Amino acid sequence: MKKSFIPIIISTVMIFSGCQKNQIYTSDFFTMDTLCSIKSDVDTKETEDIILSCNTSLDMYSGKLMEFNEIEETDDAYIYDITEKTLSLVSLYGENVDITSGELTSLWGISSGNKTVPSKDEIRKALSTTGYEKISLKDGIISKEKETKLDFGAVAKGYSCDLVYKNLSDKNCGYAIVSVGSSSLLFGEKPDGTDFKIEIKNPDGNIPLGMIETKECFVSTSGGYERFFEADGKTYSHILDVKTGYPVKTDIVSVTVLCYGENGGIKSDFLATDIFIGGTENLKKHLSSADYKIVVADENKKLYVSEGIKFTPYENSGYSL
């Protein structure tokens, strides 16, 4: 790694910013249950405030989403907007990602810190509260069945990156790297004019899988190794399958998705989870997509890479194309 590179370490990738010619503002803070980092050629306060505001509305254990989950309707603009955008993605890619799974998420307690393996009866009851038919949107009001609880864990980080993208565009920002844990925004053009460089974390904790070189884009990752717990000799992923009510079983161990343009943040976040749940048997349609790119690692140490992506695999990572 060249000494002129300054790394920003997030949960699943390492992004190299390159040499700097102008003043660069930085900010590091914790929200959305993750470490967030901002590097930009404009003051970072507005960007930080946007991400914090998202957390205030979209955290299911505090604030406005927690309140909404106990009642039947709300006019909160963040909750309405992210739900509307998620429903659009569901119509395109299917229901592997289900934001009505909040009761199931709470039951397992993987994100709350109270981790437990629920009984079959408890899972059956929680599953009865899920399903997109249980929510509706009209004139800025989102309504749901009272027992149904929303969980935006699969899309909130990417969604916050979209709001940041719009703000930076309006401010004519020239360059920014915004990391919200497993989702990031690579904005504008680096001061030295070269591509952004992204190292993909190895699920085994060894040498990174490889490096992606790219222009402006959104990047999201998903993997069972990110957050999990062990009970009775078994390891349980934090990603739940709403078809079974249990942590997902998949032969994929890591997914990185690159999306471009407006709403690319929520799309990359959604797709990373969707592809992870779908397993390698459903990869073909994603590898051939024209409007997003992927790098996937499976349990057999094989890498799958979209055509048209500039990806260099690293030797000795334990994974191969």
Secondary structure as GFF3:
##gff-version 3
##sequence-region A 1 321
A	DSSP	beta_strand	7	9	.	.	.	ID=ss1
A	DSSP	beta_strand	13	16	.	.	.	ID=ss2
A	DSSP	beta_strand	25	31	.	.	.	ID=ss3
A	DSSP	beta_strand	34	40	.	.	.	ID=ss4
A	DSSP	alpha_helix	45	58	.	.	.	ID=ss5
A	DSSP	alpha_helix	63	68	.	.	.	ID=ss6
A	DSSP	beta_strand	73	74	.	.	.	ID=ss7
A	DSSP	alpha_helix	77	93	.	.	.	ID=ss8
A	DSSP	alpha_helix	102	108	.	.	.	ID=ss9
A	DSSP	alpha_helix	120	127	.	.	.	ID=ss10
A	DSSP	three_ten_helix	132	134	.	.	.	ID=ss11
A	DSSP	beta_strand	135	138	.	.	.	ID=ss12
A	DSSP	beta_strand	141	144	.	.	.	ID=ss13
A	DSSP	alpha_helix	156	170	.	.	.	ID=ss14
A	DSSP	beta_strand	175	180	.	.	.	ID=ss15
A	DSSP	beta_strand	183	188	.	.	.	ID=ss16
A	DSSP	beta_strand	196	200	.	.	.	ID=ss17
A	DSSP	beta_strand	210	214	.	.	.	ID=ss18
A	DSSP	beta_strand	217	222	.	.	.	ID=ss19
A	DSSP	beta_strand	228	231	.	.	.	ID=ss20
A	DSSP	beta_strand	234	237	.	.	.	ID=ss21
A	DSSP	beta_strand	252	259	.	.	.	ID=ss22
A	DSSP	alpha_helix	264	278	.	.	.	ID=ss23
A	DSSP	three_ten_helix	280	282	.	.	.	ID=ss24
A	DSSP	alpha_helix	283	287	.	.	.	ID=ss25
A	DSSP	beta_strand	292	298	.	.	.	ID=ss26
A	DSSP	beta_strand	303	305	.	.	.	ID=ss27
A	DSSP	beta_strand	310	313	.	.	.	ID=ss28
###
